[in-house]
């Protein structure tokens, strides 16, 4: 049995299809949010004066936004790790289902 047959058997399992669907449902919106938030700072500071106002004493909103990017990155990291732990269960189920399909076929 070659690797291609193993891969085809694996990708036909319901657990693998659920895994791919679940990963896309998280990764695509998270990436879009990250990119919009990340590039929002240079766009807002470079082309507008929205972030020039004082937030706290001499600290402008631009610094608050920049610091918020660290918080956003750590938050996305923790969300991803918690989701990835759930995906590990689906990976194990997909492996089991593929092994069962091999025994049957």
N, CA and C of each residue as an Amber inpcrd file, in Angstrom:
protein
   315
   0.8530000  -1.1790000   0.0000000   0.0000000   0.0000000   0.0000000
   0.8990000   1.2420000   0.0000000   0.5810000   2.1830000  -0.8780000
   1.4160000   3.3810000  -0.9550000   0.8030000   4.5420000  -0.1730000
   1.5820000   5.5930000  -0.0500000   1.1760000   6.7670000   0.7380000
  -0.0730000   7.4310000   0.1700000  -0.1930000   7.4610000  -1.1410000
  -1.3480000   8.1160000  -1.7640000  -2.6520000   7.4140000  -1.3800000
  -2.6380000   6.1020000  -1.3540000  -3.8310000   5.3510000  -0.9400000
  -4.1830000   5.6350000   0.5220000  -3.1550000   5.7190000   1.3570000
  -3.3910000   6.0330000   2.7740000  -4.0080000   7.4160000   2.9210000
  -3.4850000   8.3710000   2.1550000  -4.0000000   9.7370000   2.2310000
  -5.4460000   9.8030000   1.7490000  -5.7540000   9.1370000   0.6730000
  -7.1230000   9.1290000   0.1480000  -8.0720000   8.5190000   1.1670000
  -7.6730000   7.4280000   1.7810000  -8.5070000   6.7930000   2.7980000
  -8.7220000   7.7340000   3.9930000  -7.6620000   8.4400000   4.3890000
  -7.7580000   9.3710000   5.5110000  -8.6740000  10.5460000   5.1880000
  -8.5120000  11.1310000   4.0050000  -9.3180000  12.3110000   3.6930000
 -10.7890000  11.9870000   3.4440000 -11.1140000  10.7400000   3.2660000
 -12.5080000  10.3390000   3.0920000 -13.2340000  10.1000000   4.4110000
 -12.5020000  10.0930000   5.5150000 -13.1440000   9.8700000   6.8140000
 -13.9520000  11.0930000   7.2220000 -15.0170000  10.8610000   7.9600000
 -15.8560000  11.9770000   8.4120000 -15.1200000  12.8610000   9.4120000
 -14.2570000  12.2670000  10.2170000 -13.5020000  13.0480000  11.2020000
 -12.5330000  14.0120000  10.5100000 -11.8900000  13.5580000   9.4290000
 -10.9710000  14.4280000   8.7110000 -11.7280000  15.5800000   8.0540000
 -12.8640000  15.2810000   7.4570000 -13.6630000  16.3340000   6.8330000
 -14.1460000  17.3450000   7.8720000 -14.5080000  16.8630000   9.0550000
 -14.9020000  17.7510000  10.1460000 -13.7100000  18.5960000  10.6080000
 -12.5360000  17.9950000  10.6510000 -11.3180000  18.7030000  11.0400000
 -11.0210000  19.8510000  10.0720000 -11.0650000  19.5690000   8.7950000
 -10.7810000  20.6030000   7.7910000 -11.8030000  21.7300000   7.8780000
 -13.0650000  21.3660000   8.0230000 -14.1250000  22.3690000   8.1290000
 -13.9380000  23.2320000   9.3740000 -13.6230000  22.6080000  10.4850000
 -13.4290000  23.3260000  11.7420000 -12.2160000  24.2490000  11.6770000
 -11.1260000  23.7730000  11.0860000  -9.9270000  24.6040000  10.9680000
 -10.1780000  25.8130000  10.0790000 -10.8530000  25.6000000   8.9610000
 -11.1610000  26.7250000   8.0750000 -12.0740000  27.7380000   8.7590000
 -13.0300000  27.2390000   9.5280000 -13.9740000  28.1220000  10.2200000
 -13.2730000  29.0070000  11.2470000 -12.1470000  28.5690000  11.7700000
 -11.4070000  29.3950000  12.7320000 -10.3010000  30.1950000  12.0440000
  -9.4960000  29.5390000  11.2440000  -8.2840000  30.1630000  10.7110000
  -8.5800000  31.2990000   9.7400000  -9.5530000  31.1310000   8.8670000
  -9.8250000  32.1860000   7.8850000 -10.3140000  33.4660000   8.5570000
 -11.3550000  33.4200000   9.4220000 -11.7550000  34.6730000  10.0860000
 -10.6720000  35.2420000  11.0000000  -9.9190000  34.3800000  11.6940000
  -8.8600000  34.8640000  12.5780000  -7.7670000  35.5710000  11.7770000
  -7.4280000  35.0390000  10.6260000  -6.4100000  35.6610000   9.7810000
  -6.8880000  36.9970000   9.2330000  -8.1330000  37.0400000   8.7930000
  -8.6820000  38.3010000   8.2840000  -8.6940000  39.3540000   9.3890000
  -9.1530000  38.9720000  10.5850000  -9.1700000  39.9060000  11.7090000
  -7.7640000  40.3790000  12.0330000  -6.8060000  39.4400000  12.1180000
  -5.4340000  39.7940000  12.4490000  -4.8600000  40.7790000  11.4460000
  -5.0320000  40.4980000  10.1690000  -4.4750000  41.3660000   9.1320000
  -5.1140000  42.7540000   9.1740000  -6.4220000  42.8080000   9.3470000
  -7.1050000  44.1010000   9.4020000  -6.6400000  44.8910000  10.6250000
  -6.5450000  44.2350000  11.7650000  -6.1180000  44.9100000  12.9920000
  -4.6630000  45.3450000  12.8830000  -3.8210000  44.4590000  12.3620000
  -2.3940000  44.7410000  12.2630000  -2.1240000  45.9080000  11.3140000
  -2.7090000  45.8620000  10.1230000  -2.4700000  46.9220000   9.1440000
  -3.2940000  48.1730000   9.4220000  -4.2190000  48.0860000  10.3620000
  -4.9920000  49.2640000  10.7480000  -4.1170000  50.3480000  11.3440000
  -3.1230000  49.9730000  12.1220000  -2.2430000  50.9570000  12.7640000
  -1.4710000  51.7990000  11.7460000  -0.7390000  51.1980000  10.8230000
  -0.0100000  52.0500000   9.8760000  -0.9440000  52.8510000   8.9580000
  -2.0860000  52.2840000   8.6300000  -3.0290000  53.0150000   7.7780000
  -3.6030000  54.2100000   8.5370000  -4.0490000  53.9710000   9.7670000
  -4.6430000  55.0630000  10.5440000  -3.6230000  56.1370000  10.9140000
  -2.3970000  55.7380000  11.2260000  -1.3890000  56.7420000  11.5820000
  -0.8040000  57.4360000  10.3630000  -0.7450000  56.7430000   9.2540000
  -0.1510000  57.3150000   8.0510000  -1.0770000  58.1970000   7.2360000
  -2.3760000  57.8900000   7.2710000  -3.2940000  58.5920000   6.3770000
  -4.3990000  59.3670000   7.0840000  -4.4870000  59.2520000   8.4170000
  -5.5100000  59.9930000   9.1560000  -4.8910000  60.5980000  10.4130000
  -5.6730000  61.3850000  11.1050000  -5.2320000  61.9430000  12.3890000
  -6.0770000  61.3880000  13.5340000  -6.7800000  60.3080000  13.2780000
  -7.6920000  59.7060000  14.2520000  -6.9750000  59.3380000  15.5470000
  -5.7820000  58.7880000  15.4520000  -5.0730000  58.2930000  16.6340000
  -4.1380000  59.3310000  17.2600000  -4.1920000  60.5680000  16.8020000
  -3.3070000  61.6000000  17.3310000  -3.7640000  62.1670000  18.6650000
  -5.0100000  62.0120000  18.9970000  -5.5510000  62.5890000  20.2350000
  -4.9240000  61.9270000  21.4570000  -4.9040000  62.6710000  22.5390000
  -4.3320000  62.1770000  23.7920000  -5.2980000  61.2000000  24.4630000
  -4.7740000  60.0330000  24.8280000  -5.5870000  59.0270000  25.5220000
  -5.4220000  59.1800000  27.0310000  -4.1800000  59.1560000  27.4840000
  -3.8580000  59.2890000  28.9050000  -2.6300000  60.1940000  28.9970000
  -2.8140000  61.4120000  29.4140000  -1.6920000  62.3500000  29.5080000
  -1.0020000  62.5080000  28.1700000   0.3240000  62.2900000  28.1230000
   1.0470000  62.4600000  26.8530000   0.9570000  61.2420000  25.9190000
   0.2740000  60.1960000  26.3450000   0.1660000  58.9700000  25.5390000
  -1.0000000  59.1080000  24.5650000  -0.6890000  59.0100000  23.2820000
  -1.7380000  59.1420000  22.2590000  -2.4240000  57.7970000  22.0220000
  -3.5220000  57.8490000  21.2980000  -4.2600000  56.6360000  20.9610000
  -3.4300000  55.7000000  20.0700000  -2.4690000  56.2430000  19.3470000
  -1.6000000  55.4060000  18.5090000  -0.8080000  54.4280000  19.3720000
  -0.3160000  54.8990000  20.5140000   0.4130000  54.0100000  21.4200000
  -0.5210000  52.9780000  22.0520000  -1.7180000  53.3910000  22.3740000
  -2.7020000  52.4590000  22.9330000  -3.0160000  51.3670000  21.9060000
  -3.2230000  51.7890000  20.6580000  -3.5060000  50.8370000  19.5730000
  -2.3190000  49.8830000  19.3890000  -1.1070000  50.4260000  19.3960000
   0.0880000  49.5910000  19.2140000   0.2100000  48.5690000  20.3410000
  -0.0400000  48.9830000  21.5660000   0.0080000  48.0560000  22.6950000
  -1.1050000  47.0120000  22.5750000  -2.2630000  47.4210000  22.0810000
  -3.3880000  46.4990000  21.9080000  -3.0370000  45.3840000  20.9140000
  -2.1080000  45.6470000  20.0060000  -1.7080000  44.6060000  19.0620000
  -1.0100000  43.4450000  19.7780000  -0.2600000  43.7510000  20.8200000
   0.3590000  42.6820000  21.6050000  -0.7280000  41.8440000  22.2880000
  -1.6990000  42.5180000  22.8590000  -2.8010000  41.8200000  23.5300000
  -3.5780000  40.9720000  22.5250000  -3.8460000  41.5380000  21.3560000
  -4.5800000  40.8080000  20.3180000  -3.8050000  39.5670000  19.8710000
  -2.5040000  39.6910000  19.7120000  -1.6920000  38.5540000  19.2730000
  -1.7060000  37.4400000  20.3150000  -1.5420000  37.7760000  21.5790000
  -1.5700000  36.7740000  22.6410000  -2.9510000  36.1400000  22.7670000
  -3.9870000  36.9390000  22.5940000  -5.3510000  36.4060000  22.6580000
  -5.5990000  35.4150000  21.5270000  -5.2030000  35.7830000  20.3090000
  -5.3650000  34.8610000  19.1790000  -4.5380000  33.5890000  19.3900000
  -3.3500000  33.7430000  19.9510000  -2.5170000  32.5810000  20.2420000
  -3.2340000  31.6190000  21.1790000  -3.7880000  32.1310000  22.2530000
  -4.4760000  31.2760000  23.2200000  -5.7380000  30.6540000  22.6250000
  -6.4640000  31.4200000  21.8160000  -7.6430000  30.8590000  21.1510000
  -7.2420000  29.7290000  20.2080000  -6.1500000  29.9460000  19.4530000
  -5.6930000  28.9310000  18.5160000  -5.2640000  27.6600000  19.2600000
  -4.5130000  27.8120000  20.3210000  -4.0440000  26.6370000  21.0710000
  -5.2160000  25.8460000  21.6420000  -6.2230000  26.5480000  22.1740000
  -7.3760000  25.8250000  22.7190000  -8.1390000  25.1050000  21.6140000
  -8.2540000  25.7200000  20.4550000  -8.9000000  25.0400000  19.3240000
  -8.0610000  23.8840000  18.8300000  -6.7490000  24.0610000  18.7610000
  -5.8610000  23.0050000  18.2690000  -5.9340000  21.7710000  19.1550000
  -6.1090000  21.9690000  20.4510000  -6.2660000  20.8200000  21.3480000
  -7.5270000  20.0310000  21.0010000  -8.5820000  20.7190000  20.6030000
  -9.8060000  20.0280000  20.1830000  -9.5970000  19.3450000  18.8390000
  -8.7820000  19.9500000  17.9830000  -8.5140000  19.3370000  16.6770000
  -7.7170000  18.0540000  16.8280000  -6.8990000  17.9600000  17.8620000
  -6.1310000  16.7300000  18.0900000  -7.0630000  15.5320000  18.2650000
  -8.1980000  15.7340000  18.8940000  -9.1870000  14.6630000  19.0620000
  -9.6980000  14.2180000  17.6930000  -9.9660000  15.1860000  16.8160000
 -10.4360000  14.8500000  15.4670000  -9.3580000  14.1190000  14.6650000
  -8.1060000  14.5030000  14.8620000  -6.9990000  13.8180000  14.1730000
  -6.9450000  12.3580000  14.6070000  -7.0710000  12.1140000  15.8940000
  -7.0620000  10.7360000  16.3990000  -8.2440000   9.9410000  15.8590000
  -9.4220000  10.5820000  15.8120000 -10.5990000   9.8930000  15.2530000
 -10.4060000   9.5870000  13.7810000  -9.8330000  10.5210000  13.0270000
  -9.5900000  10.2980000  11.5990000  -8.6240000   9.1320000  11.3960000
  -7.5900000   9.0670000  12.2150000  -6.6420000   7.9480000  12.1160000
  -7.3340000   6.6130000  12.3890000  -8.1810000   6.6070000  13.4210000
  -8.9000000   5.3740000  13.7580000  -9.8380000   4.9650000  12.6350000
 -10.5690000   5.9340000  12.0990000 -11.5040000   5.6350000  11.0120000
 -10.7580000   5.1470000   9.7760000  -9.6060000   5.7380000   9.4810000
  -8.8160000   5.3000000   8.3170000  -8.2830000   3.8860000   8.5350000
  -7.8770000   3.5750000   9.7660000  -7.3780000   2.2310000  10.0540000
  -8.5070000   1.2010000   9.9210000  -9.7040000   1.5570000  10.3770000
 -10.8570000   0.6680000  10.2370000 -11.1950000   0.4480000   8.7720000
 -11.1180000   1.5040000   7.9620000 -11.4050000   1.3980000   6.5390000
 -10.3760000   0.5080000   5.8480000  -9.1350000   0.5350000   6.3120000
  -8.1080000  -0.3110000   5.7350000  -8.3800000  -1.7820000   6.0290000
  -8.8200000  -2.0710000   7.2600000  -9.1330000  -3.4500000   7.6280000
 -10.3110000  -3.9950000   6.8350000 -11.2990000  -3.1030000   6.5980000
 -12.5010000  -3.5310000   5.8760000 -12.2330000  -3.7030000   4.3820000
 -11.3640000  -2.8430000   3.8420000 -11.1690000  -2.8450000   2.3930000
  -9.9270000  -3.4840000   2.0090000
